[in-house]
C-alpha cells in the first residue's frame, strides 16, 4: 500500500512539472514569435498603495463596453494603425472570422469592462515616477488570441526601462 501512495505522488509530481514546463514553453514561444501591438492606456488610479509598487492598467479599447451585453469570454479583434497602435474593430465569440490585417486578443468580461489578462504591471520599488508617464501597454499576441504584457511605453513609443 505504501508503494502505491508513493507511485501516485510521483505520477502527480511528474504531471505537475510537465504542465508547468509546457506553460513556460508556450509563454517563451509567444515572447519570441508574437506580434507586438501597443494598446492605449485609459486613465486610472496609477498605483495600489496596499499592494506595493504595482500599477493597475486599463486599456482604451475596453472602455465604453457594456459587459452585460457581450459574452463572458471571447475575442477582441483589433487593427493596427501605421505606427502600431491597436484600435478595436469588434468583439466576437470565436477565433474566426478574422481578416489578415487583424489581430485577436482573448478577453473575459467583468462587471464593468473587459479584461484581456494584462491588467497589472509590477515594477521595482521606488520606480513609480517613470511609469506614471506610460501611455501605452506593449502586448505580444499570437494568432490564437493569447496575449502577454511585455512592457509600458511612453508617448514617443519608447519602452520604459
C-alpha positions in Angstrom: 0.0 0.0 0.0 2.9 2.3 0.8 4.4 1.8 -2.7 1.0 2.7 -4.3 0.9 6.0 -2.4 4.4 6.9 -3.4 3.7 6.0 -7.0 0.6 8.2 -7.0 2.6 11.1 -5.5 5.4 10.7 -8.1 2.9 10.5 -11.0 1.2 13.7 -9.8 4.5 15.4 -9.4 5.6 14.5 -13.0 2.2 15.7 -14.3 2.5 19.0 -12.5 6.1 19.5 -13.7 5.1 18.6 -17.2 2.2 21.1 -17.2 4.5 23.8 -15.7 7.2 23.3 -18.4 4.5 23.2 -21.1 3.2 26.6 -20.0 6.7 28.1 -19.8 7.4 26.9 -23.3 4.1 28.4 -24.6 5.0 31.8 -23.0 8.5 31.7 -24.4 7.2 31.0 -27.9 4.7 33.9 -27.5 7.5 36.2 -26.5 9.8 35.2 -29.4 7.2 34.8 -32.2 4.3 37.0 -31.1 3.4 40.3 -32.8 4.0 43.4 -30.6 1.0 45.7 -30.5 0.5 48.9 -28.5 -2.7 49.3 -26.5 -3.5 52.9 -25.5 -3.9 53.2 -21.7 -7.1 54.8 -20.3 -6.9 57.0 -17.2 -7.0 55.1 -13.9 -5.6 55.4 -10.4 -2.0 54.5 -11.2 -0.8 52.9 -8.0 -2.1 50.5 -5.4 -0.9 51.6 -2.0 -2.0 48.4 -0.4 -0.1 46.1 -2.7 3.2 48.0 -3.1 4.8 49.0 -6.3 2.3 47.9 -8.8 0.3 49.7 -11.5 -3.3 48.7 -12.4 -3.8 49.1 -16.1 -6.9 49.9 -18.0 -7.0 50.0 -21.8 -8.8 52.4 -24.1 -10.2 49.5 -26.1 -12.0 48.2 -23.1 -13.8 51.4 -22.3 -17.4 52.1 -23.3 -18.3 48.4 -23.5 -21.3 47.2 -21.6 -20.1 43.9 -20.1 -23.7 42.6 -19.7 -24.4 42.9 -23.4 -21.5 40.6 -24.6 -20.5 37.0 -23.9 -18.4 36.3 -20.8 -15.5 35.0 -22.9 -14.5 35.9 -26.4 -12.0 37.8 -28.6 -11.4 41.5 -29.1 -10.5 42.0 -32.8 -8.1 44.9 -33.3 -6.3 46.5 -36.3 -3.1 48.4 -36.1 -2.6 51.9 -37.4 0.5 53.0 -39.2 2.5 53.3 -36.0 1.4 50.1 -34.4 -1.3 51.2 -32.1 -4.3 48.8 -31.8 -7.8 50.0 -32.4 -10.8 47.8 -31.7 -12.8 46.6 -34.7 -15.3 44.3 -33.0 -15.9 41.7 -30.3 -16.6 38.1 -31.3 -17.1 34.8 -29.7 -14.7 32.6 -31.7 -11.4 32.9 -33.4 -13.0 33.4 -36.8 -13.8 35.4 -38.8 -10.5 37.3 -38.9 -9.0 39.3 -41.8 -5.3 39.0 -42.5 -4.6 42.5 -41.1 -6.5 41.9 -37.9 -5.3 40.5 -34.5 -7.1 38.7 -31.8 -6.9 39.4 -28.0 -8.8 36.9 -25.8 -11.0 38.6 -23.2 -13.2 37.8 -20.3 -16.0 40.1 -19.3 -16.0 41.5 -15.8 -18.7 43.5 -14.1 -17.8 46.8 -15.7 -15.4 46.2 -18.6 -13.4 43.5 -20.4 -10.2 42.0 -19.1 -7.5 40.9 -21.5 -5.4 39.3 -18.8 -2.7 42.0 -18.6 -4.3 44.5 -16.2 -1.3 44.7 -13.7 2.2 45.8 -14.1 4.7 45.3 -11.2 7.9 47.3 -11.0 10.9 47.8 -8.7 10.3 49.7 -5.5 10.8 53.4 -5.9 10.5 53.4 -9.7 6.8 54.6 -9.8 7.7 58.1 -11.1 8.9 56.9 -14.5 6.0 54.6 -15.0 3.4 57.4 -14.4 4.3 58.7 -17.8 3.2 55.5 -19.5 0.7 56.0 -22.4 0.7 52.5 -24.0 0.9 48.9 -22.9 3.0 46.7 -25.1 1.4 43.4 -25.6 2.6 40.4 -27.6 -0.2 38.4 -29.3 -0.3 35.2 -31.3 -2.8 34.0 -33.9 -4.9 32.2 -31.3 -5.7 35.3 -29.2 -3.2 34.7 -26.4 -1.5 37.8 -25.1 1.4 38.7 -22.8 2.2 42.1 -21.5 5.9 42.9 -22.2 6.2 46.5 -21.0 4.9 50.0 -20.8 5.7 52.6 -23.5 5.8 56.4 -23.3 4.1 58.9 -25.7 7.1 58.6 -28.1 6.6 54.8 -28.3 9.8 54.0 -26.4 9.7 51.2 -23.9 10.1 52.5 -20.3 13.0 50.7 -18.7 
